């Protein structure tokens, strides 16, 4: 059986990028650490919240790479000279990726009580209907 792609349908022009986006999202397979919420705060804005207990602002990096929001965390191991009887709070690194639609922009980021909040806004389209003039040939 052959795999049907969006490019193989003649009435779906220019959707190759969408197909790559879906494949990239499916491959990202984040492990579940750190846990996160995504909430819609208004009609055109969103907030991603990650639980990053133990991480400071200097341990985190937020970038936008090819319409993908990437949040990375890396803690330094400060356990030198310390003897843990139990170590349940791991100092492990992580990377979380979120694919952004066209028109979605990353706003500010805020650390509060072990939670990292990243605000996103979506621009409203200026025109919904566009009229195309026909030139005489």
N, C-alpha and C positions, 0 to 999 in steps of 0.2 A: 504494500500500500504506500502510495506517495503522500508526502506531507504537503498539505495545501498551505500556501502562504498568502498574506494579504496582497502581495504583488501579483498573484495569479488571477485576481479578480479584476476585469477590465474597468469596472465602475468605481473602484476604490483607488484613486490616484494619490500618490504622495504619502501613503501610510507605511512605507518601509521603516521610517524612524519609530513609529508606534510599535511595530513588530519587534524591533531591536530593544525597545524600552521594556516590553513585556518579558522578553527573554532575559534581560539583565535583572529585572525584578525577581523573576522566578529563581535565578541562580544565586541571588544574594543570600538567601537562607540564613538569616541572623539566628543565632543560637537561643535567644531569649534573655541574654544578659547584656546590658542591664534592662530591667523592665521599663516600659514606657507607656504613656497615654498620648492619644491624639484627640484634641477636642476642637470643635468649631466654636469660636468665640463670637463671631458676627457672621453676616451673610458672606463677607469677603475676607475673613481672617480666621486663622487656625493657630493652635498652640500645641507644640510637641513638648512633653515633659518626660525627662528621664530621671530615674532614681539613681543618683551617683554618690551615695554615702561614702565618705572617706576620700573623695576626690576634691581637690581645690581647683580654683580657676586656672592655675598654672599647669595643672595636670590634664587639662582638656583642650581640644582643638576642634574648631568648627570651620568647615570649608564647603564651598559649592564647587563641584567638579562635574562638568558636562551635564547640567540640569539634575544633579544628584546632591542632596544635602548629606554630608558625611560628618559624623561626630565621633571623634576618637578620644579615648582616655588611656593614660599611661601613668601609673604611680611609681614612685621610686621606693625601693625596698629599704625601709629604715629599721629592720629587725636586728641589725648588728648589736651584739651585746645583750640582747633580750632573750629570755627563755620563756616560750609560750607553753603553758600546760594544755591549752586548747586554742587552735587558730581557726576560727570560723569565718572571720572577715578576711577574705583573700584580697591581695593587692594585685589583681590581674588586669591586663589591658583589654580594651574592647574597641570595636568599630561598629557603629550603627549607620546604615544608609537608608535614605528616604528619597524616592524618585519624585521630582517636582514637575508639575504640569507647566506648560508654557504660560507665562503671565503670573506665576507665583514667585514672589520675591521673599527673601529671608530678611526679617527685621532685626530686632535686638534679641540678645540672650541674657538671661538673668539667673544667678545662683541664689537659692533660697532654701534654707533648712535641708540641705542634702538633695535638693531637686534642681535640675537644670531645665529652665524654660526657654524654648526657642519659638519666637513669634514669626508667623508667616502671613503675608497678605496676597490676595489675588486681585489683579486689576480687572475692572469691569470692561468688557469690550465697548468701544466707542460706537461702532455701527453694527447692526444686526443684518440689515439688508443692504446690498450693494448693487447698484444698477450699472451695467456695462454698455457703453455706447458702441454701436456698430458703424464702422467706417465703410464708405463706398470704395470698391476696388477697382 
